[in-house]
Amino acid sequence: MIVWREKFIATGVHFLLTLTLAACAAALVFLVWYPDPFQTMIGGTELFLLVVGCDLALGPLISLVIYNSRKSRRELITDYAIVGAVQVAAMVYGVSILAGTRPVYVSFTFDRLEVVSASDITDAELAAARKPEYAKVSYTGPSLVATFVPDADRNDAMMEGVKGNDVYLRPKFYVPYETQLAQILAHAKPLSELTARKPEAKPLFDAAMRDIKLPPDRIRWLPVHHIKGFWTALIDVNDGKPVRYVDFDTY
């Protein structure tokens, strides 16, 4: 005779344990690796939800099938060890994919910001970094950097750029963001110029300005390039740093 009450209790316990594991993974992914708004900007949410959804659905459902109080303790431990191992493996696989695509740098390059993912930078380029802080990728969210190509490296930068290994993917050209403030401000444009050219964007930027609560004369904008296309960064002219990213393609 099937005791459904026992099966449902086992399923509920399994669901809560799986939910706890998923919550820990979500905290790591969305609070550390993909801080707002990068989870929307460059993706990752879809893959995480797919992996977690499968774990949350299939694991407890398997409990509903395999749990039987007539089984010996050893049989139940064996069954749940196998199911748990599969669930953890699936979760680790999904999180490892997200780790590879996490944003590690937001780089000012030429006339815009570039979002750089961990998998975009090769080990060889990391090894060629001229400053130790750029010889590794961050696990605590994206860092602001700028790029600078010395005259002696211009041919190298051009040849590698033709092959797709652009300057913003090469830590040897990274410099502290604030050292390029003059260049950043030279390319940043007033928000009024953008909304006059793209009037359909005005409600988006008006809402952003209400949220950041800074006077309009302190705000400029720069395009932000990422794996899915372009957004817009609103920067503070005092330090050139982004204060808000807006989902709008200025091109």
Secondary structure, DSSP 4 states (H G I P E B T S, - for coil): ---HHHHHHHHHHHHHHHHHHHHHHHHIIIIIISTTTHHHHS--HHHHHHHHHHHHHHHHHHHHHH--TTS-HHHHHHHHHHHHHHHHHHHHHHHHHHHHHSEEEEEEETTEEEEEEGGGS-HHHHHT-SSGGGSS--SSS-EEEEE---GGGHHHHHHHHHTT--GGG-GGGEEEGGGGHHHHHHH-EEHHHHHHH-GGGHHHHHHHHHHHT--GGGEEEEEEEETTEEEEEEEETTT--EEEEES----
